Amino acid sequence: MSILIHNCTAVLMDEAGTVLPHAYVVVEGAGILSVGTARPEGSFDQEIDGKGNVLMPGFVNAHTHVPMTAMRGYGDGNNLQDWLNNYIFPVEAKWDDRAIRCCTDLGLAEMIASGVTSIADMYMHTDVIAQEVAAAGISANLSVGGVFFGDSFDPDANHDCVAQRELTEKWHNYNGGQILVDASIHAEYTSSAPLWKWMAGYARDHGLGMHVHISETQAEHQACLDRHGKTPIQTLNDYGVWDTRAIAAHCVYTTPEDWAIMAEKGISCVHNPISNLKLGSGIAPVPAMRKAGVNVCLGTDGVSSNNATDLFSDLKFAAILHTGANRDPLALLPMEALKMATRDGGVALGRKTGVIQEGYQADLILVDFSRLNLTPCHSVASNLAYAARGCDVVMNMARGKVIYRDGDFLTIDLDRVRREVADYALPLLFENK
């Protein structure tokens, strides 16, 4: 199917940061065929009138735990350890496939409505998550978050190793790469060397990426130094964990020595500014990391620690947090923050997405620039970074297919999802609470 999108201003997210008025974008199948300012010759199966709005690449939410929408606001107002041990972990122990399914759909709907077209998700019941992602139409890198406590390691008996193999065999490269499976280690502090070696080897043997929580809190970072005499990045590097395309979530307490390894190995940092601030974890040194050559992208983390998955919010926080923390208004410019949310996320996930250019995936969103909060517009990039909200998205096209338009979800039955969450998932998870 061929689609012509016209009457719009296209933010290309190319190296030059091009903002192209009066743009024509041709989509064929799942990809972008051409971009220009002259109407292409020929006819098209469908034409989409941009109505003078802004067309940009869909967001890449590079670190999520999608089903945790069920825990929005639950346990707020506690320190991290009390929050995890007394609220989150007891609820997670009650999950079943049916609850995971509807809460995943709820999370996917929220992200789709606010412009996300690709995610990297780490969670349990991953087969169910894969089914819902496939139906919703967005792209996803999925992982299980490997954990190992103990002395005797048997990958044939370890739940997460078994889950990793099953997920990879069933879902990796599903539908032409709509779903990719990444190997994963939940974190250094929730695992040990036998799992690290096995997961690194499995990723290498099967051509998978890697997804790990890294140096999220000062206590976690210091405990690793006490155990190994090295940081989490350095410790896992000794076991070959980073010998593949990899994403490291958080990186709040990483060091210049870590950044050198990350730049050399191509490890992307996923910056989660709102989650890290809300939990009191700290501020990742993003400008310094970028200066050191580290690819930095954006993620919301789980709704349990962010309370939303509107990546426009994390985009704005990223754009202003580092200028304030560094007392430098040039520390992170609007277009740089936008690239973190799009093209740099595509790099992190190993996908040709996040750029409006021939040969890239047709992951595109329209933002309504007639909204009050976007009027007037002196700079498209500044308005997107500082003023736009998820509710300003009026179209989401993922892999060349429109999956959301003007408030209507075209791949998710939201009424069913709301009923399932209210009537089944919430009573299951929070009874006697």
Secondary structure by P-SEA (a helix, b strand, c coil): cbbbbccbbbbccccccccccbbbbbbcccccccccccccccccccccccccbbbbcccccccccccccccccccccccaaaaaacccaaaaaaccaaaaaaaaaaaaaaaaaaccccccccccaaaaaaaaaaaabbbbbcccccccccccccccccaaaaaaaaaaacccccccccbbbbbbbcccccccaaaaaaaaaaaaaacbbbbbbccccaaaaaaaaaaccccaaaaaaaacccccbbbbcccccccaaaaaaaaaabbbbbbbaaaaaaacccccaaaaaaaaccccccccccccccccccaaaaaaaaacaaaaaacccccccaaaaaaaacaaaaaaaccccccccccccccbbbbccccccccccccaaaaaacccccccccbbbcccccccccccccccaaaaaaaaaaccccccccccc
